[in-house]
């Protein structure tokens, strides 16, 4: 579990928890639990995503994938245990100051984002789509679930730490997260073509080798870049009400479309 959860990486999802909380003037100590929980779900998803029955990858963050290092059975159990630990933290972390109703909303938010309506459902669509052509709406639906759901949950968990948050602001933050979630996947698809295995820390060209539908395949590389830029601009628009307090969220959106790994 430590090997998979503490192996490095970009930590975009916990960073989003902290940046959203900062924008809403939530104490950083209160956000440690939600930030850990969302990253543990992400780590579990990567362990299972790399398994032979899924993407069958040998490298993750520049190291052997969990099943290569410890065997397939232990990797399955590792993912299971990381997932359950995430919900234990949300249920028991004493630093979370939100009341019982808000804490329950946090648990529900992460559960929905992780399950059939979110990440797991998106992964199932992804497996079913191998070798098929999807139109733009179908591709976005897949990635709104597979990649975007957990990114939206990261923002929402921080927002739920404020019990008095206006509904319209919660909606704007959700729209911001939807945009950067899609932009993250668009950039991932571009990097699968343009970056190297050494820089990525995972196998370059894996999507093409598996004949997966991607944004560059549908829009071309330049079209995919334009799509990412449009999503970034839309994300910034949704932060207008928050002023300078949301600058870290703006930086994260720009980083997502300019990163090289």
Secondary structure by P-SEA (a helix, b strand, c coil): ccccccccccaaaaaaaaaaaaaaccccccaaaaaaaaaaaaaaaaaaaacccccccccccccccccccccaaaaaaaaaaaaaaaaaaaaccccccccaaaaaaaaaaaaaaaccccaaaaaaaaaaaccccccaaaaaaaaaccccaaaaaaaaaaaaccccccaaaaaaaaaaaaaaaaaaaaaaaaaaccccccccccccccccccccccccccccaaaaaaaaaaaaaaaaaaaccccccaaaaaaaaaaaacccc
